[in-house]
Structures are given as C-alpha cells and as structure tokens.
Amino acid sequence: MNIEDREQQSGGDDRLIFLGNERIALNLAPVQGGAIASLAYRNGNVTIPVLRGRPCRPASILEAACFPLVPYCNRIRNGRFRFRGRDVTLAPNMEGDPSPLHGQGWLSPWQVVRHDRLEAELSFHHAAGQWPWRYEARQIFSLNGGILAIDLTCRNLSDDAMPCGLGQHPYFTCTIDTRLDTEVDSAWTVDENVLPVEKVEAAGRYDLRDRRICAQDLDNGFGGWRGEARIDDPTWPFRIRLASPDAGFFQLYSPMEGDMFVAEPVTHANAALNEPEADWATLGLKLLEPGEQMRLRTRIEIVGK
C-alpha cells in the first residue's frame, strides 16, 4: 500500500490542533501521521516559519513540517530481516523505493487523547500484521516560552520481544547562508537506494561543524551524535537549538534543490535491522520485552536575537 492509499484510508479529516503562546505557533495534523503541519516563531505581530509547512492539513505526509518515526527509523533493506528464527517481510511504503522506511506511525491516523493551548497528546495503536508485533505509540507536544518539546514513546503490547527505534523527521527552512553546527564521530556513505555502504570518519564532506547546510547533496546517517545541533541564518531574528538526550544517531537530508533540509534525531542507524542481532545494541536498536517502552525526547528551542 503506497502513501496515497494510506492517506485516503485516514478519512480526509482536515482539522488541525493549534497550540500557541507569545513565542510559538504550532499546528498539528493528527490524522496525517500524527504530524506537525507548521511551526512558526512569533515576534510581535510577525510570524516567521521555523519548519517548512503551512497552517492547514498537508496534501501529503511528505509535505508535513515534521512526523514521527516509529517503531524503526529510515530503511529496512528490501523490507526483509530475521529476528530469533522469524523472517519478517514488509512491503514497500513509498513509490519507487524497494525498502520500506520510517515504520507505520507516519502513514497512519493518530487519535487525540487531550489538548489545550500549550499541550497536546496523541496516540497510535498498531495491530500485528506485516510488522508482527502489537504496540502503542504516544506523542506529547508541549510549549514553554520559545521551546517546543516532543515526547515520543513506544510500548510493546505483544507477548514476545520486539525490536524498536524512534526518531523525529523535522524539515527546517533554509537559505544559502543557513548554517548547521553539530558534532558527530562517523558517517555512512550510501548507494543509489540511500542504503548504507561504508562507515567513514565524519570529515570533509561529512563534517557537520559550523557549515552551510542548504543544497549540500547529502542524504546520510551519522553516528556518535552529541545530542545537540545549532541552526542559524543571518536573515533570521532567531536561532534554533535542536536537542535530544535519547538519540545517539543523526540523519541529514539536504537536497541540491529547494529551500529546506531535514535534521533527524534518531535512536539507531539506517538499516540497522539488517545487521546481525549481536550488533543491534551498538547500532542503537532496543529490544522491548512485553509491556516495556522506550522514549525519545526532542526539543526545538527558538531563541530571539
């Protein structure tokens, strides 16, 4: 089932949830993959986008401002992996890509548990299917001054252990002068299907310390992330700090064309499920026993200049 088919099943409800204070305007699209539709900085009467997107339901999840990755991040090579004697096979979920990516949450409607002007909680329940484990995911969005905090959890509801990983997929706006400053130890080169080939030092092309980040022709995963990235542009009246204490990996997408880039805090490496189970812990995957949950905390802090 492709993205468009899944979105038709979600029912076409275009209602958004608005959260806002004196510094942030946030619109959530629960039925559109539990996504953020837009995030903007308020400076008096002026509102400036921080993430790409508009305050309406995105036409496609790929036009959202940010969406959750659950219960795995990025790709599973050709949709196949083996776990404790079980062969798991998943169908592609994006046209033109043989490897399913990002799990089920981003392509499914989420339920609104509660919300007010400063906080909202969404939930998603997955019944066992091609991904043969039941789980519940929750997101709590909260505003505090210039900080958006996103708390994403996943709980294993099955009777046996489930591999799990979490991430967020924010699309930041950028210009030719936008700079990203973060520290990583390593990078993975990729093939034509954006699957990892070789682990290399994060130097030269893969050095993410204080560099221009728009139109860099990068679509790579990074290891040894320090959990914080700073984003700035001389034309902006604010600076951005992206932080996650639970993510040891970082995924970056900066296409040659366009005015955006993606900076993903993720808990595991791309295609980690295709590696031997003995390596999963090193690659960031977690095994959830029945009833156990894992958590990814993400903060987008917007600081006025």
Secondary structure, 3 states (H helix, E strand, C coil): CCHHHHHHHCCCCCCCEEEECCCEEEEEECCCCCEEEEEEEEECCEEEECECCCCCCCCCHHHCCECEEECCCCECHHHEEEECCEEEECCCCECCECCCECECHHHCCCEEEEECCCEEEEEEEECCCCCCCCEEEEEEEEEECCEEEEEEEEEECCCCCEEECCEECCEEECCCCCEEEECCCEEEEECCCCCEEEEEECCHHHCCCCEECCCCCEEEEEECCCCEEEEECCCCCEEEEEECCCCCEEEEEECCCCCEEEEEEECCCCCHHHCCHHHCCCCCCEEECCCCEEEEEEEEEEEEC
